[in-house]
Amino acid sequence: MKLLCILTLALGGVATAQQATTAPRFTLNIPAAATSGEAEHSVQFIGTATVMIRFGGMTILTDPNFLHKGDHVHLGYGLTSERQTNPAIEFDALPPIDFVLLSHLHDDHFDKLVREKLKRSTPIVTTASASDDLRKLGFTSVIGLGTWQDVQVTKGDTTLRLTAMPGRHGPVAAAALLPAVMGSMLDFSSAAGRYRMYISGDTMVYRDIEEIPKRFPGVDLALLHLGGTRILGIVTVTMDAKEGVKMLKLIAPHRAIPIHYNDYTVFKSPLSDFQKAVQEAGLAEKVSYLKHGETYRYEPKK
């Protein structure tokens, strides 16, 4: 993952994608390597919350988790969970990654293998609290965002404005004991066109989420973290089928793809529950399902 990057702090306040005249809080400039052939626009599902997003010549890796079936992750307070699947791609087989988008610092989203193998100069965009911990681990190009703060990423003629969305990892009491989490809105732009993508992160649907479609209407694609994760067997801290449909109605994307639903023993709401709920809600034509390793391809809007 050889990458040279220039990380600069830009002056200016909080900005949203609708405030095009407002400077982003941060900028990240990625040198563009010489490429050949047509640019790819796609989302590849690797497993759990890990996807590889391509737009033009830009490649983003989300919530990297490359442990294997039978491996365990630590979730804090003595809690562990066992992985039930294998990643579709091995970490060492990844193509060059421009930056990592990390919704929160939990072992099932940034595992011990990644902590060991990820090059320390790889840019990481994450929450403010996770950014402090990652710097302590030796990562040198970390951008920590608060809710509604943004970073502009540029590579060649491709520009991405990435804005941190509200997120709460479960009910208020449970969320206070878990790492801070964020969703993300990705607004891509290039000569090929524009595309808006929402990634929910490990959140439940709560009041602050209602602000998202007001500030960011017209979402082209939403990646929804499901699974109905339960801690101590009783407290649900990620969306289950019912919550997933509620989020789908609220964000109202043109297309949605569920992820983060069958990879760990703490996931208690299977994908089949979401499929059934989507069907009953009359939203089946809005949802695409990817198996591990499969790719969804999309076209930017002119």
Secondary structure by P-SEA (a helix, b strand, c coil): cbbbbbbbbbbccccccccccccccbbbbbbbcccccbbbbbbbbccccbbbbbcccbbbbcccccccccbbbbccccbbbbbcccccccccccccccbbbbccccccccccccccccccccbbbbcaaaaaaaaaacccbbbbbcccbbbbbbcccbbbbbbbcccccccaaaaaaccbbbbbbbbbbcccbbbbbbbbccccccccccccccccccccbbbbbcccccccccccccccaaaaaaaaaaacccbbbbccccccccccccaaaaaaaaaaacccccbbbbcccbbbbbbbcc
